Amino acid sequence: MASSKIISFFLFIFFFGSVNSFFTPAASSWGRLQSTSLAVSPQDDGNAKNVMLRREMMQKSLTFGALLTASPAYARSAKSRTTGYDVQHTEAEWAQMLSPQQSFILRQGGTESPYSSILEGEDRAGLFVCAGCGTPLFNSKQKFHSGTGWPSFAAPTMSKSNPDVSNVEMEDVSTFQYQLAGAEVRCRTCGGHLGDVFADGFLFPGTPAFATGKRYCIDGGALIFVPNNQSADGELEFVRGDLPPAKSARPVFQG
């Protein structure tokens, strides 16, 4: 209990000076923090050698947090994305099944640029499923606009076989690390990298995240959106998250 209070105190000190400006779109401090020095996808311009993942960037940006924890606490999980998961393929097979952007995120643990996915602005009712295996990951009821540029959710979808377990696997990290830098999240079925979960839901009053206290910051390219309202012709309508935002019409696919 004491450690939780200490962490909460440090978080309060860190965010106190920026909360007021956070809710101003032009000065979204937390959003800006996550929108600089980001990993670039194969579709973006930039030197691949300069690719950094979201939480590695946070390690270098969160100067205050760096004073409290050693850098290894922020290292990405070394857990295999294949061993122990129900859906397994060789990397060559994944490369054939996925687009370059999907493979970059799901299999390599990459991070797309903010506002680069069409799903960031998707507000229809439906399900967001894994682009690698089709597992339902998030319900649209849990989606909200965080201002960070990535699709954000307050809670994942629970497993039908075990209602106590979600379809999204959270990296096993200490409470201290989770509170300061978040944790990686993966598809529990295929091990595909989805993004990160942060304990800053309290910063989003009026959204589902305020109730759960969590913000699942997900790469849109790891997802496929399946709207509830389907056409009567029986063909499944879905939207791939590795597509860029549309200025006017929303691209859809029939499958």
FIPAMAR-888885 format. One line per field, with one value per atom (N, C-alpha, C): residue number from 1; residue in one letter; atom name; x, y, z. Coordinates in steps of 0.2 Angstrom, whole numbers, plus 5000, padded with zeros to 4 digits. Atoms other than C-alpha are relative to their C-alpha. Layout:
residues N
num <- c(NUM,...)
residuo <- c(A,...)
atomo <- c(CA,...)
c1 <- c(X,...)
c2 <- c(Y,...)
c3 <- c(Z,...)
//
This chain:
residues 255
num <- c(1,1,1,2,2,2,3,3,3,4,4,4,5,5,5,6,6,6,7,7,7,8,8,8,9,9,9,10,10,10,11,11,11,12,12,12,13,13,13,14,14,14,15,15,15,16,16,16,17,17,17,18,18,18,19,19,19,20,20,20,21,21,21,22,22,22,23,23,23,24,24,24,25,25,25,26,26,26,27,27,27,28,28,28,29,29,29,30,30,30,31,31,31,32,32,32,33,33,33,34,34,34,35,35,35,36,36,36,37,37,37,38,38,38,39,39,39,40,40,40,41,41,41,42,42,42,43,43,43,44,44,44,45,45,45,46,46,46,47,47,47,48,48,48,49,49,49,50,50,50,51,51,51,52,52,52,53,53,53,54,54,54,55,55,55,56,56,56,57,57,57,58,58,58,59,59,59,60,60,60,61,61,61,62,62,62,63,63,63,64,64,64,65,65,65,66,66,66,67,67,67,68,68,68,69,69,69,70,70,70,71,71,71,72,72,72,73,73,73,74,74,74,75,75,75,76,76,76,77,77,77,78,78,78,79,79,79,80,80,80,81,81,81,82,82,82,83,83,83,84,84,84,85,85,85,86,86,86,87,87,87,88,88,88,89,89,89,90,90,90,91,91,91,92,92,92,93,93,93,94,94,94,95,95,95,96,96,96,97,97,97,98,98,98,99,99,99,100,100,100,101,101,101,102,102,102,103,103,103,104,104,104,105,105,105,106,106,106,107,107,107,108,108,108,109,109,109,110,110,110,111,111,111,112,112,112,113,113,113,114,114,114,115,115,115,116,116,116,117,117,117,118,118,118,119,119,119,120,120,120,121,121,121,122,122,122,123,123,123,124,124,124,125,125,125,126,126,126,127,127,127,128,128,128,129,129,129,130,130,130,131,131,131,132,132,132,133,133,133,134,134,134,135,135,135,136,136,136,137,137,137,138,138,138,139,139,139,140,140,140,141,141,141,142,142,142,143,143,143,144,144,144,145,145,145,146,146,146,147,147,147,148,148,148,149,149,149,150,150,150,151,151,151,152,152,152,153,153,153,154,154,154,155,155,155,156,156,156,157,157,157,158,158,158,159,159,159,160,160,160,161,161,161,162,162,162,163,163,163,164,164,164,165,165,165,166,166,166,167,167,167,168,168,168,169,169,169,170,170,170,171,171,171,172,172,172,173,173,173,174,174,174,175,175,175,176,176,176,177,177,177,178,178,178,179,179,179,180,180,180,181,181,181,182,182,182,183,183,183,184,184,184,185,185,185,186,186,186,187,187,187,188,188,188,189,189,189,190,190,190,191,191,191,192,192,192,193,193,193,194,194,194,195,195,195,196,196,196,197,197,197,198,198,198,199,199,199,200,200,200,201,201,201,202,202,202,203,203,203,204,204,204,205,205,205,206,206,206,207,207,207,208,208,208,209,209,209,210,210,210,211,211,211,212,212,212,213,213,213,214,214,214,215,215,215,216,216,216,217,217,217,218,218,218,219,219,219,220,220,220,221,221,221,222,222,222,223,223,223,224,224,224,225,225,225,226,226,226,227,227,227,228,228,228,229,229,229,230,230,230,231,231,231,232,232,232,233,233,233,234,234,234,235,235,235,236,236,236,237,237,237,238,238,238,239,239,239,240,240,240,241,241,241,242,242,242,243,243,243,244,244,244,245,245,245,246,246,246,247,247,247,248,248,248,249,249,249,250,250,250,251,251,251,252,252,252,253,253,253,254,254,254,255,255,255)
residuo <- c(M,M,M,A,A,A,S,S,S,S,S,S,K,K,K,I,I,I,I,I,I,S,S,S,F,F,F,F,F,F,L,L,L,F,F,F,I,I,I,F,F,F,F,F,F,F,F,F,G,G,G,S,S,S,V,V,V,N,N,N,S,S,S,F,F,F,F,F,F,T,T,T,P,P,P,A,A,A,A,A,A,S,S,S,S,S,S,W,W,W,G,G,G,R,R,R,L,L,L,Q,Q,Q,S,S,S,T,T,T,S,S,S,L,L,L,A,A,A,V,V,V,S,S,S,P,P,P,Q,Q,Q,D,D,D,D,D,D,G,G,G,N,N,N,A,A,A,K,K,K,N,N,N,V,V,V,M,M,M,L,L,L,R,R,R,R,R,R,E,E,E,M,M,M,M,M,M,Q,Q,Q,K,K,K,S,S,S,L,L,L,T,T,T,F,F,F,G,G,G,A,A,A,L,L,L,L,L,L,T,T,T,A,A,A,S,S,S,P,P,P,A,A,A,Y,Y,Y,A,A,A,R,R,R,S,S,S,A,A,A,K,K,K,S,S,S,R,R,R,T,T,T,T,T,T,G,G,G,Y,Y,Y,D,D,D,V,V,V,Q,Q,Q,H,H,H,T,T,T,E,E,E,A,A,A,E,E,E,W,W,W,A,A,A,Q,Q,Q,M,M,M,L,L,L,S,S,S,P,P,P,Q,Q,Q,Q,Q,Q,S,S,S,F,F,F,I,I,I,L,L,L,R,R,R,Q,Q,Q,G,G,G,G,G,G,T,T,T,E,E,E,S,S,S,P,P,P,Y,Y,Y,S,S,S,S,S,S,I,I,I,L,L,L,E,E,E,G,G,G,E,E,E,D,D,D,R,R,R,A,A,A,G,G,G,L,L,L,F,F,F,V,V,V,C,C,C,A,A,A,G,G,G,C,C,C,G,G,G,T,T,T,P,P,P,L,L,L,F,F,F,N,N,N,S,S,S,K,K,K,Q,Q,Q,K,K,K,F,F,F,H,H,H,S,S,S,G,G,G,T,T,T,G,G,G,W,W,W,P,P,P,S,S,S,F,F,F,A,A,A,A,A,A,P,P,P,T,T,T,M,M,M,S,S,S,K,K,K,S,S,S,N,N,N,P,P,P,D,D,D,V,V,V,S,S,S,N,N,N,V,V,V,E,E,E,M,M,M,E,E,E,D,D,D,V,V,V,S,S,S,T,T,T,F,F,F,Q,Q,Q,Y,Y,Y,Q,Q,Q,L,L,L,A,A,A,G,G,G,A,A,A,E,E,E,V,V,V,R,R,R,C,C,C,R,R,R,T,T,T,C,C,C,G,G,G,G,G,G,H,H,H,L,L,L,G,G,G,D,D,D,V,V,V,F,F,F,A,A,A,D,D,D,G,G,G,F,F,F,L,L,L,F,F,F,P,P,P,G,G,G,T,T,T,P,P,P,A,A,A,F,F,F,A,A,A,T,T,T,G,G,G,K,K,K,R,R,R,Y,Y,Y,C,C,C,I,I,I,D,D,D,G,G,G,G,G,G,A,A,A,L,L,L,I,I,I,F,F,F,V,V,V,P,P,P,N,N,N,N,N,N,Q,Q,Q,S,S,S,A,A,A,D,D,D,G,G,G,E,E,E,L,L,L,E,E,E,F,F,F,V,V,V,R,R,R,G,G,G,D,D,D,L,L,L,P,P,P,P,P,P,A,A,A,K,K,K,S,S,S,A,A,A,R,R,R,P,P,P,V,V,V,F,F,F,Q,Q,Q,G,G,G)
atomo <- c(N,CA,C,N,CA,C,N,CA,C,N,CA,C,N,CA,C,N,CA,C,N,CA,C,N,CA,C,N,CA,C,N,CA,C,N,CA,C,N,CA,C,N,CA,C,N,CA,C,N,CA,C,N,CA,C,N,CA,C,N,CA,C,N,CA,C,N,CA,C,N,CA,C,N,CA,C,N,CA,C,N,CA,C,N,CA,C,N,CA,C,N,CA,C,N,CA,C,N,CA,C,N,CA,C,N,CA,C,N,CA,C,N,CA,C,N,CA,C,N,CA,C,N,CA,C,N,CA,C,N,CA,C,N,CA,C,N,CA,C,N,CA,C,N,CA,C,N,CA,C,N,CA,C,N,CA,C,N,CA,C,N,CA,C,N,CA,C,N,CA,C,N,CA,C,N,CA,C,N,CA,C,N,CA,C,N,CA,C,N,CA,C,N,CA,C,N,CA,C,N,CA,C,N,CA,C,N,CA,C,N,CA,C,N,CA,C,N,CA,C,N,CA,C,N,CA,C,N,CA,C,N,CA,C,N,CA,C,N,CA,C,N,CA,C,N,CA,C,N,CA,C,N,CA,C,N,CA,C,N,CA,C,N,CA,C,N,CA,C,N,CA,C,N,CA,C,N,CA,C,N,CA,C,N,CA,C,N,CA,C,N,CA,C,N,CA,C,N,CA,C,N,CA,C,N,CA,C,N,CA,C,N,CA,C,N,CA,C,N,CA,C,N,CA,C,N,CA,C,N,CA,C,N,CA,C,N,CA,C,N,CA,C,N,CA,C,N,CA,C,N,CA,C,N,CA,C,N,CA,C,N,CA,C,N,CA,C,N,CA,C,N,CA,C,N,CA,C,N,CA,C,N,CA,C,N,CA,C,N,CA,C,N,CA,C,N,CA,C,N,CA,C,N,CA,C,N,CA,C,N,CA,C,N,CA,C,N,CA,C,N,CA,C,N,CA,C,N,CA,C,N,CA,C,N,CA,C,N,CA,C,N,CA,C,N,CA,C,N,CA,C,N,CA,C,N,CA,C,N,CA,C,N,CA,C,N,CA,C,N,CA,C,N,CA,C,N,CA,C,N,CA,C,N,CA,C,N,CA,C,N,CA,C,N,CA,C,N,CA,C,N,CA,C,N,CA,C,N,CA,C,N,CA,C,N,CA,C,N,CA,C,N,CA,C,N,CA,C,N,CA,C,N,CA,C,N,CA,C,N,CA,C,N,CA,C,N,CA,C,N,CA,C,N,CA,C,N,CA,C,N,CA,C,N,CA,C,N,CA,C,N,CA,C,N,CA,C,N,CA,C,N,CA,C,N,CA,C,N,CA,C,N,CA,C,N,CA,C,N,CA,C,N,CA,C,N,CA,C,N,CA,C,N,CA,C,N,CA,C,N,CA,C,N,CA,C,N,CA,C,N,CA,C,N,CA,C,N,CA,C,N,CA,C,N,CA,C,N,CA,C,N,CA,C,N,CA,C,N,CA,C,N,CA,C,N,CA,C,N,CA,C,N,CA,C,N,CA,C,N,CA,C,N,CA,C,N,CA,C,N,CA,C,N,CA,C,N,CA,C,N,CA,C,N,CA,C,N,CA,C,N,CA,C,N,CA,C,N,CA,C,N,CA,C,N,CA,C,N,CA,C,N,CA,C,N,CA,C,N,CA,C,N,CA,C,N,CA,C,N,CA,C,N,CA,C,N,CA,C,N,CA,C,N,CA,C,N,CA,C,N,CA,C,N,CA,C,N,CA,C,N,CA,C,N,CA,C,N,CA,C,N,CA,C,N,CA,C,N,CA,C,N,CA,C,N,CA,C,N,CA,C,N,CA,C,N,CA,C,N,CA,C,N,CA,C,N,CA,C,N,CA,C,N,CA,C,N,CA,C,N,CA,C,N,CA,C,N,CA,C,N,CA,C,N,CA,C,N,CA,C,N,CA,C,N,CA,C,N,CA,C,N,CA,C,N,CA,C,N,CA,C,N,CA,C,N,CA,C,N,CA,C)
c1 <- c(5004,5000,5004,4996,5014,5003,4996,5023,4995,5005,5007,4998,5001,5005,5006,4994,5023,4999,5000,5020,4995,5005,5004,5002,4998,5012,5005,4996,5026,4997,5004,5014,4996,5004,5004,5005,4995,5020,5002,4998,5024,4995,5006,5007,4997,5004,5002,5001,4999,5010,4998,5003,5003,4993,5007,4986,4995,5004,4978,5001,4999,4986,4999,5001,4983,4994,5007,4965,4999,5000,4970,5003,4998,4972,5007,4994,4986,5006,4994,4996,4999,5001,4993,5007,4994,5008,5002,4999,5006,5000,5001,5001,5007,4994,5016,5006,4995,5027,5001,5000,5022,5000,5000,5022,5007,4993,5041,5004,4994,5056,4997,5004,5044,5003,4998,5048,4996,5003,5044,4999,5002,5035,5003,4998,5040,4997,5004,5027,5002,4998,5035,5007,4993,5050,5004,4996,5065,5005,4994,5081,4998,5002,5077,5004,4995,5092,4998,5003,5083,4994,5006,5068,5001,5001,5063,4993,5006,5049,4997,5003,5036,5002,4998,5041,5008,4993,5060,5000,5000,5056,4998,5002,5047,5006,4995,5062,5005,4995,5073,4996,5004,5059,4998,5002,5053,5006,4994,5068,4998,5002,5059,5000,5001,5055,5007,4994,5073,5004,4997,5079,4998,5003,5068,5001,5000,5071,5006,4995,5086,4997,5002,5085,4998,5003,5083,4993,5007,5066,4995,5004,5060,5001,4999,5067,4994,5006,5055,5001,5000,5050,5003,4996,5061,4996,5004,5047,4998,5002,5044,4993,5007,5030,4997,5002,5028,4998,5000,5031,4994,5005,5016,4993,5006,5003,4996,5004,4989,5000,4999,4991,5008,4993,5009,5001,4998,5017,5008,4993,5035,5000,5000,5041,4999,5001,5041,4993,5007,5023,4996,5003,5018,5002,4998,5027,4995,5004,5016,4993,5007,5000,4999,5001,5003,5003,4997,5006,5006,4994,5023,4999,5001,5015,4997,5003,5005,5006,4995,5021,5005,4996,5031,4998,5003,5019,5000,5002,5013,5006,4995,5029,5007,4994,5043,4999,5001,5035,5001,4999,5036,4994,5005,5026,4999,5002,5016,5001,5000,5017,4993,5007,5003,4996,5005,4987,5002,4999,4993,4995,5005,4979,4993,5007,4962,4995,5004,4956,5000,5000,4961,4993,5006,4945,4994,5006,4934,4995,5005,4918,4994,5006,4906,5000,5001,4899,5003,4997,4909,5005,4995,4923,5007,4993,4942,5003,4997,4950,5008,4993,4968,5001,4999,4975,5004,4997,4985,4996,5004,4973,4992,5007,4956,4997,5003,4954,4997,5003,4942,5004,4996,4952,4997,5003,4942,4993,5007,4924,5000,5000,4920,4997,5003,4911,5006,4995,4928,5005,4996,4936,4999,5001,4939,5006,4995,4949,5005,4995,4965,5004,4996,4973,5007,4993,4989,5001,4999,4986,5000,5001,4984,4993,5006,4968,5000,5000,4964,4994,5005,4954,5000,5000,4949,5001,4999,4948,4999,5000,4950,4994,5006,4937,5003,4999,4936,4999,5000,4939,4993,5006,4923,5000,4999,4930,5002,4999,4936,4999,5002,4927,5005,4996,4940,5007,4994,4954,4998,5001,4955,5004,4997,4960,5007,4994,4974,5005,4995,4990,5004,4996,4999,5007,4993,5018,5000,5000,5022,5006,4995,5031,4998,5001,5032,4995,5005,5018,5004,4997,5031,5002,4999,5036,4994,5007,5018,4998,5002,5014,5004,4996,5028,5001,4998,5031,4995,5005,5016,5003,4998,5018,4998,5002,5018,4993,5005,5002,5000,5000,5000,4993,5006,4986,5002,4999,4984,5000,5000,4981,5006,4994,4995,5007,4994,5007,5002,4998,5007,5000,5000,5012,4994,5005,4998,5001,4998,5005,5002,4998,5006,4993,5005,4994,5003,4997,4997,4994,5004,4990,4998,5002,4984,4993,5007,4966,4996,5003,4962,5001,4999,4968,4994,5005,4953,4993,5007,4937,4995,5005,4921,5001,4999,4928,5000,5000,4928,5007,4994,4946,5000,5000,4942,4998,5003,4932,5005,4996,4945,5007,4993,4961,5005,4995,4969,4999,5000,4973,5004,4997,4977,5001,4998,4987,5002,4999,4986,5002,4998,4994,4994,5005,4980,5001,4998,4990,4999,5001,4988,4993,5007,4969,4997,5005,4955,4993,5007,4938,4994,5006,4922,4994,5005,4907,4994,5006,4891,4995,5005,4880,5003,4997,4884,4994,5005,4876,4996,5004,4862,5002,4998,4871,5004,4996,4881,5007,4993,4898,5002,4998,4908,5004,4997,4913,5005,4995,4929,5005,4995,4942,5007,4994,4960,5004,4997,4970,5006,4993,4986,4998,5001,4977,5000,4999,4980,4993,5007,4965,4998,5003,4953,4998,5002,4950,4992,5007,4932,4997,5003,4927,5004,4997,4931,5001,4999,4939,4998,5002,4931,5002,4999,4934,4995,5005,4923,5004,4997,4928,4996)
c2 <- c(4994,5000,5006,4994,5012,5001,4999,5009,5003,4998,5012,5008,4993,5029,5004,4996,5034,5000,5000,5029,5005,4995,5039,5007,4993,5054,5002,4998,5054,5001,4999,5052,5007,4994,5067,5006,4994,5078,5000,5000,5073,5003,4998,5076,5007,4994,5091,5006,4994,5104,5000,5001,5097,4998,5002,5091,5005,4994,5108,5001,4999,5109,4994,5006,5091,5000,5000,5094,5005,4996,5107,4997,5004,5099,5002,4997,5111,4999,5000,5108,4993,5007,5089,4998,5002,5086,4993,5007,5068,4997,5003,5065,5002,4998,5075,4996,5004,5065,4993,5007,5049,5001,4999,5057,5003,4998,5062,4994,5005,5051,4993,5007,5036,4996,5005,5020,5002,4999,5022,4994,5006,5009,5000,5001,5003,5005,4995,5015,5007,4994,5030,5002,4998,5040,5001,5000,5039,4994,5005,5029,4994,5006,5011,4999,5001,5012,5005,4995,5026,4998,5003,5015,4999,5001,5016,4998,5002,5008,5004,4995,5017,5001,4999,5013,5001,4998,5014,5008,4993,5032,5003,4997,5035,5000,5000,5029,5006,4994,5043,5006,4994,5056,5001,4999,5053,5001,4999,5061,4999,5001,5061,4992,5007,5042,4997,5003,5039,5001,4999,5046,4995,5005,5033,4993,5007,5017,5000,5002,5009,4999,5001,5008,4993,5007,4989,4999,5001,4991,5002,4998,4999,4995,5004,4985,4996,5004,4976,4993,5007,4959,4996,5005,4945,4994,5006,4932,4999,5002,4923,5002,4999,4928,4994,5006,4910,4995,5005,4898,5001,5000,4894,5003,4997,4903,4994,5005,4893,5000,4999,4900,5001,4999,4898,4999,5001,4900,5002,4998,4902,5007,4992,4920,5000,4999,4916,4999,5001,4910,5007,4994,4926,5006,4995,4937,4999,5001,4929,5002,4999,4931,5007,4993,4949,5005,4995,4965,5002,4998,4973,5004,4996,4985,4996,5004,4972,4995,5004,4961,5004,4995,4976,5001,4999,4978,4993,5006,4961,4995,5004,4951,5003,4997,4963,5005,4996,4973,5007,4993,4989,5005,4995,5005,5005,4995,5015,5007,4992,5034,5002,4998,5043,5002,4998,5046,4997,5004,5034,4995,5005,5022,5002,4998,5024,4998,5002,5015,5005,4995,5030,5004,4996,5039,4996,5004,5024,5000,4999,5027,4996,5004,5014,4995,5006,5000,4994,5006,4984,4997,5003,4973,5001,4999,4976,4993,5007,4959,5000,5000,4954,4999,5001,4956,4994,5006,4940,4994,5006,4928,5000,4999,4936,4999,5000,4935,5007,4994,4948,5003,4997,4960,5006,4994,4976,5001,4998,4981,5008,4993,4998,5004,4997,5002,5003,4998,5003,5005,4996,5014,5008,4993,5033,5003,4996,5047,5003,4998,5050,5006,4995,5063,4998,5002,5053,4998,5002,5048,4992,5007,5029,4998,5003,5019,4999,5001,5019,4997,5003,5008,4999,5001,5006,4993,5006,4988,4995,5005,4972,4996,5005,4959,4994,5006,4944,4994,5006,4926,4997,5004,4916,4994,5006,4900,5001,4998,4909,5007,4993,4925,5004,4997,4929,5002,4999,4930,5004,4996,4943,4997,5002,4940,5004,4996,4953,4998,5002,4947,5006,4994,4960,4997,5002,4959,5000,5001,4953,5005,4995,4968,5002,4997,4976,5005,4995,4987,5007,4994,5001,5002,4999,4999,5002,4999,4998,5007,4993,5014,5005,4995,5023,5000,5000,5017,4995,5004,5005,4993,5007,4987,4998,5003,4978,4996,5004,4970,4996,5005,4955,4997,5004,4945,4993,5006,4930,4994,5005,4919,4998,5001,4922,5003,4997,4932,5007,4994,4947,5006,4993,4964,5004,4995,4976,5007,4993,4991,5000,4999,4996,5002,4998,4998,5005,4995,5013,5001,4999,5017,5007,4993,5035,5001,4999,5032,5006,4994,5045,5007,4994,5058,5002,5000,5055,5000,5000,5060,5000,5000,5057,4994,5006,5041,4994,5006,5023,4999,5001,5024,5003,4997,5035,4995,5005,5021,4994,5006,5007,5002,4998,5018,4998,5002,5011,5002,4998,5016,4995,5004,5003,5004,4996,5012,4995,5005,5001,5002,4999,5001,4998,5001,5002,4994,5005,4991,4993,5007,4976,4998,5001,4977,5000,4999,4974,5001,4998,4982,4997,5003,4972,5004,4997,4983,4996,5004,4977,4999,5000,4982,4998,5003,4971,5000,4999,4972,4993,5006,4960,4995,5004,4952,4994,5005,4941,5000,4999,4947,5004,4997,4952,5007,4994,4970,5001,4998,4975,5005,4995,4988,4999,5001,4985,5006,4995,4995,5003,4998,4996,5005,4995,5008,5007,4993,5027,5003,4997,5038,5003,4998,5043,5007,4994,5061,5001,5000,5058,4994,5006,5041,4995,5005,5026,4994,5006,5012,4994,5006,4995,4995,5006,4978,4995,5005,4964,4993,5007,4946,4994)
c3 <- c(5000,5000,5000,5000,5004,4994,5006,4988,4995,5005,4978,5002,4999,4987,4998,5002,4983,4993,5007,4965,4998,5002,4964,5002,4999,4972,4995,5006,4959,4994,5006,4945,5001,5000,4952,4999,5001,4953,4993,5007,4935,4996,5004,4928,5002,4998,4938,4996,5004,4927,4993,5007,4911,4999,5001,4915,4997,5002,4912,4992,5007,4895,4996,5003,4891,4996,5004,4886,4995,5006,4874,4994,5006,4857,4998,5003,4852,5005,4995,4868,5004,4997,4872,5002,4998,4882,5000,5000,4885,4993,5007,4867,4996,5003,4861,5002,4998,4872,4996,5004,4863,4993,5007,4846,4997,5002,4845,5001,5000,4841,5000,5000,4837,4995,5005,4827,4994,5006,4809,4997,5003,4799,4993,5006,4782,4995,5005,4774,5001,4999,4782,4998,5002,4777,5006,4994,4788,5000,5000,4792,5004,4996,4798,5006,4994,4809,5006,4995,4819,5003,4997,4823,5007,4993,4841,5002,4998,4849,5006,4996,4859,5007,4993,4877,5000,5000,4872,5000,5001,4867,5007,4994,4883,5006,4995,4893,4999,5001,4885,5001,5000,4886,5007,4993,4904,5005,4996,4913,5007,4993,4929,5002,4999,4928,5000,5001,4923,5007,4993,4940,5005,4995,4949,4998,5002,4939,4996,5005,4930,4994,5006,4912,4998,5002,4911,5001,4998,4919,4994,5006,4902,4994,5006,4891,4998,5003,4879,5002,4998,4884,4994,5004,4877,4998,5001,4877,4993,5007,4861,4998,5003,4850,4997,5003,4845,5005,4995,4859,5005,4996,4869,4998,5003,4858,4996,5004,4850,4993,5007,4833,4998,5002,4826,4993,5006,4810,4999,5000,4804,4998,5001,4801,4992,5007,4782,4998,5001,4783,5002,4998,4793,4994,5005,4779,4994,5006,4766,5002,4997,4777,5001,4998,4782,4995,5004,4774,5003,4997,4777,5007,4994,4790,5005,4995,4799,5003,4997,4800,5004,4996,4806,5007,4994,4820,5004,4996,4825,5001,4999,4822,5002,4998,4824,5006,4994,4838,4999,5002,4828,5002,4999,4831,4994,5005,4818,5002,4998,4817,5002,4997,4826,4994,5005,4815,4993,5006,4802,4998,5001,4804,4999,5001,4797,5007,4995,4813,5006,4995,4824,5000,5001,4818,4999,5001,4817,5006,4994,4828,4999,5000,4822,5005,4995,4833,4996,5003,4830,5004,4997,4835,4996,5002,4833,5001,5000,4829,4998,5001,4828,4992,5007,4810,4998,5001,4812,5001,4999,4818,5001,5000,4819,5007,4993,4838,5002,4998,4845,5006,4995,4855,5004,4997,4858,4997,5002,4858,4999,5002,4850,5006,4994,4867,5004,4996,4875,4996,5004,4861,5002,4998,4865,4996,5004,4857,5006,4995,4868,4998,5002,4857,4999,5001,4855,4993,5007,4837,4999,5000,4841,5002,4997,4843,5007,4993,4861,5003,4997,4872,5007,4993,4890,5003,4998,4891,4995,5005,4881,5000,5000,4876,5004,4996,4887,4996,5003,4882,5001,5000,4878,5004,4997,4885,5008,4993,4901,5001,4999,4906,5005,4995,4919,4996,5003,4906,4993,5006,4892,4994,5006,4874,4999,5001,4876,5006,4995,4885,5002,4998,4896,5002,4998,4899,5007,4993,4916,5003,4997,4924,5007,4993,4941,5000,4999,4947,4999,5001,4948,4993,5007,4930,4996,5004,4924,5001,4999,4933,4997,5003,4926,4992,5008,4908,4997,5003,4905,4998,5002,4898,4993,5007,4881,5001,5000,4876,4993,5005,4864,4999,5001,4856,5004,4996,4868,4995,5004,4853,4996,5005,4841,5003,4997,4852,4996,5003,4840,5004,4996,4847,4998,5002,4848,5002,4997,4858,5007,4993,4876,5004,4995,4891,5005,4995,4902,5006,4995,4919,5001,5000,4915,4998,5002,4912,5004,4996,4925,4997,5004,4913,4995,5005,4902,5003,4997,4912,4994,5005,4902,4995,5005,4893,5004,4997,4897,5004,4997,4902,5007,4993,4917,5005,4996,4924,5002,4999,4921,5003,4998,4925,4995,5005,4909,4993,5007,4892,4996,5005,4879,4994,5006,4866,4995,5005,4851,4993,5007,4834,4995,5004,4821,4995,5005,4809,5003,4997,4821,5000,4999,4820,4993,5005,4808,5003,4997,4812,4996,5003,4809,5002,4997,4810,5001,4998,4818,4994,5005,4804,4993,5006,4789,4995,5006,4772,4999,5000,4768,4995,5006,4753,5003,4997,4766,4999,5001,4761,5006,4994,4776,4999,5001,4777,5006,4994,4787,4997,5001,4788,5002,4998,4788,5003,4996,4801,4997,5003,4790,4995,5005,4779,5003,4998,4780,5001,4999,4786,4993,5007,4771,5002,4999,4769,4999,5001,4763,5001,4999,4760,5004,4996,4771,4996,5004,4761,5004,4997,4765,4995,5004,4759,5001,5000,4754,5000,5000,4759,5001)
//
